[in-house]
Amino acid sequence: MKKHSILFLLLTASLSTAHAQLIPGVVNQVNKITRDVDAIAEQTRRQAERDLERVRLDKLIETSATLTDPIRNLPQQLPIVNNQGQTVFIDVTVENGWRAVQREWLVTLDDKDLNALQNLPIDIIEKNHFDELDITIIRFRVTPELDSLRELRKKLPAGVNLTLDRNHIYAAQSDGGTTVSPSTLQSKSACDDPVKIGMIDTAIKIDHPAFKSDTKKIISKDFLEEKLSEPDAHGTAVAGLLIGASETLTPLLPKASLYAASVFYARNDYAQGASMMNLVRALNWLLTENVSVINMSLAGPDNQILAKVISKTISNGKMIVAAAGNEGPAAPPMFPAAYPGVIAVTAVDRNHKIYRWANRGKQISFAALGVSVPTVRSTGGIGRESGTSMAAPVVSAFLSCELQKNINTKDAIQNLAARAIDLGDKGKDEVFGYGLLK
């Protein structure tokens, strides 16, 4: 028997004949209360189901990230082979858990200081002067006994030590995605101006249908050595956000010319790495092409050489936008995002909630959509990607548009800060920076 029928009988039995005329009103009130209780119970049930599903998905995402993190799961020593199966170098774990080319070091030297290296038991691999950066870098390999900053500093003059560092390896800052067709797409472009924009990333799947519009161009240059396997998934996704166009995808910069430097080699099916030396080559090339904004959706350790070339690039009037990193809120700053003058970008979802793996800190400049972002997949079609890598191109696009107004870089940043949606603590904070750009 239904609960409202039982209640009705009890009330009827307890009422006198004199009060019988009140029964219909009481019944109506009881029925209303019952409906309200049922509605509340149903809402509570549905909310509980949604909460359980959210917890289930969060645990699934967290577990997947832990089990399949392609960087953390790399072996301590990973031979990198070319297309003929020959080992070109070994990708190894070094100090503080970072990665580097095994026993390779970089130093900036004048010719007069070269003797300091030539008197050591080392192999000089190359000496290269980069005209646009106005810097000469020597790459050399040391013996196992000399393979530490402490040992090398004992052998080299003090002045040389200030520009000495490993040939570190940097990683793309995307956590992969799905090939599910997105239901919510990039809704608008940053501007329709014919801007020039640069990116340092993996190769791009240039023959993807999303890149075949006549209104834009991709000018690419490969900096990989000795015919290494050249991944293209990450760069395709970043380029897709900037200039990819289809019936279901609106590019941020529909009329842009994209100057794309390919620096990443494949580590496995999911991970890729870029050596410090190739980052220098890429930055020097993009300076020769006179792009105003350079997108670097990559991150890694602080490096003396990287700090110097980033500083020189910015002093040339160029803006560098970098992914803040996907190491989590308690992780230390990652670079180049944390260098002075670099625009560090974090990621949020469509509800403006911070990406769970995003780095935080005083270096954060802006936030942008970077969770489940629709973009181009190198395997075909459109899919979703997540990570601070996907947020950085949004800010790069807006900066490129601002600089088309013939204003300086400082004013461009101030304009974007003024239009950003303030999230978190009032004003600039360590989670969202100045706020969300969209």
Buried (B, 14 or more C-beta within 10 A) or exposed (E): EEEBEEBBEEBEEEBEEEEEEEEEEBBEEBEEEBEEEEEEEEEEEEEEEEEEEEEEEEEEBEEEBEEEBBBEEBEEEBEBBBEEEEEBBBBBBBEEEBBBBBBBBBBBBEEEBBEBBEEBEBEEBEBBEBEBBEBBBBBBBBEEEBBBBEEBEEBBEEEBBEBBBBBBBBBBBBBBBEEEEBEEBBEEBBBEBBBBBBBBBBBBBBEBEBBEBEEBBBEBBEBBBEEBBBBBBBBBBBBBBBBBBBEBBBBBBBBBBBBBBBBBBBBEEBBBBBBBBBBBBBBBBBBEBEBBBBBBBBBBBBBBBBBBBBBBBBEEEBBBBBBBBBBEBEBEBBBBBBBEBBBBBBBBBEEBEBBBBBBBBEBBBBBBBBBBBBBBBBEEBBBBBBBBBBBBBBBBBBBBBBBBEEEEBEEBBBBBBEBBEBBBEEEBBBBBBBBBBB
